[in-house]
Amino acid sequence: MGSAHVRAPVTWEVSGGIPSDARCFDGHFPGNPLVPGAVLLAHAALRLGEIGVAVVSVRRMVFLAPLAPDKTFEISVLPKETGLEIRWHTGQVLIAQARAQVSEIND
């Protein structure tokens, strides 16, 4: 389980971000909603799945800046010897980063 078939950096844009009326904001934090880390991971897993890669586990995830609803963000994936480094950012601001073990999806 290395970097599966991600051999070069890949970046996706999530245009418009996570809509402010999404259920994930219920109780996450009233009056000051923030995109939950699980939602960031889900978006990365979805994008990776589109190119035939499954997230098997996340070894470490660090949150560095909050992400508000409706804010466009990017997901960047960098292949590493022991998996992938996933970064979520908006412009030059790094929101979060994680190390993940991945495998190829078998059809």
C-alpha positions as CSV (number, residue, x, y, z in Angstrom):
1,M,0.0,0.0,0.0
2,G,2.0,2.9,-1.2
3,S,0.7,5.8,-3.2
4,A,-1.3,3.4,-5.5
5,H,-1.2,4.9,-9.0
6,V,-0.9,8.6,-8.0
7,R,2.5,9.3,-9.4
8,A,2.5,13.1,-9.6
9,P,0.8,15.8,-7.6
10,V,-2.9,16.3,-8.3
11,T,-5.1,19.2,-7.3
12,W,-8.9,19.6,-7.4
13,E,-11.0,22.7,-6.8
14,V,-14.2,22.5,-4.7
15,S,-15.9,25.5,-6.2
16,G,-18.3,27.2,-3.9
17,G,-17.1,25.1,-1.0
18,I,-19.6,23.3,1.3
19,P,-23.0,25.0,1.1
20,S,-24.0,26.8,4.3
21,D,-27.3,24.9,4.5
22,A,-25.5,21.5,4.5
23,R,-26.5,19.2,7.4
24,C,-22.9,18.9,8.5
25,F,-23.1,22.4,10.1
26,D,-25.9,21.4,12.4
27,G,-24.3,22.0,15.8
28,H,-20.8,22.5,14.3
29,F,-20.6,25.5,15.8
30,P,-23.8,27.5,16.0
31,G,-23.2,31.2,15.1
32,N,-19.7,30.4,13.8
33,P,-20.0,27.3,11.5
34,L,-16.9,25.6,10.4
35,V,-16.4,22.7,7.9
36,P,-15.8,19.5,9.9
37,G,-12.7,17.5,9.2
38,A,-14.7,14.5,8.3
39,V,-16.2,16.4,5.4
40,L,-12.8,17.5,4.2
41,L,-11.7,13.8,4.3
42,A,-14.9,12.7,2.5
43,H,-14.3,15.2,-0.3
44,A,-10.7,14.0,-0.7
45,A,-11.8,10.3,-0.7
46,L,-14.5,11.1,-3.3
47,R,-12.0,12.8,-5.7
48,L,-9.4,10.0,-5.2
49,G,-12.1,7.4,-5.9
50,E,-12.8,9.1,-9.2
51,I,-9.2,8.2,-10.3
52,G,-9.3,4.7,-8.9
53,V,-7.7,5.2,-5.5
54,A,-9.3,4.3,-2.2
55,V,-8.3,5.8,1.2
56,V,-7.5,2.8,3.5
57,S,-6.5,4.8,6.6
58,V,-5.5,8.2,7.8
59,R,-2.4,8.1,9.9
60,R,-2.4,11.8,11.0
61,M,-4.5,14.9,10.2
62,V,-3.6,18.3,11.4
63,F,-5.9,21.3,11.3
64,L,-4.2,24.7,10.7
65,A,-6.9,27.1,9.8
66,P,-10.7,27.1,9.9
67,L,-12.8,26.8,6.7
68,A,-16.1,28.6,6.6
69,P,-19.2,27.4,4.6
70,D,-19.5,28.5,0.9
71,K,-15.7,29.1,0.6
72,T,-14.0,27.6,-2.4
73,F,-11.1,25.4,-1.5
74,E,-8.6,23.1,-3.1
75,I,-7.5,19.5,-2.4
76,S,-3.9,18.7,-3.3
77,V,-2.5,15.2,-3.2
78,L,1.2,14.5,-3.2
79,P,2.6,11.0,-3.6
80,K,5.0,9.9,-0.8
81,E,6.9,6.7,-0.4
82,T,4.5,5.3,2.2
83,G,1.2,6.7,0.9
84,L,-0.2,10.1,0.1
85,E,0.0,13.5,1.7
86,I,-3.3,15.3,1.3
87,R,-3.6,19.1,1.7
88,W,-6.6,21.3,1.9
89,H,-6.1,24.9,1.2
90,T,-7.8,28.1,0.1
91,G,-5.5,30.4,-1.9
92,Q,-2.2,30.4,0.0
93,V,-3.8,29.4,3.3
94,L,-3.2,25.8,4.3
95,I,-6.4,24.6,6.1
96,A,-5.4,21.0,7.0
97,Q,-3.0,18.3,6.0
98,A,-3.0,14.5,6.4
99,R,-1.0,11.4,5.6
100,A,-3.1,8.5,4.2
101,Q,-2.6,4.9,3.2
102,V,-4.3,4.2,-0.1
103,S,-4.8,1.3,-2.5
104,E,-6.1,0.9,-6.0
105,I,-9.8,0.2,-6.4
106,N,-10.3,-3.2,-8.0
107,D,-13.3,-3.2,-10.4
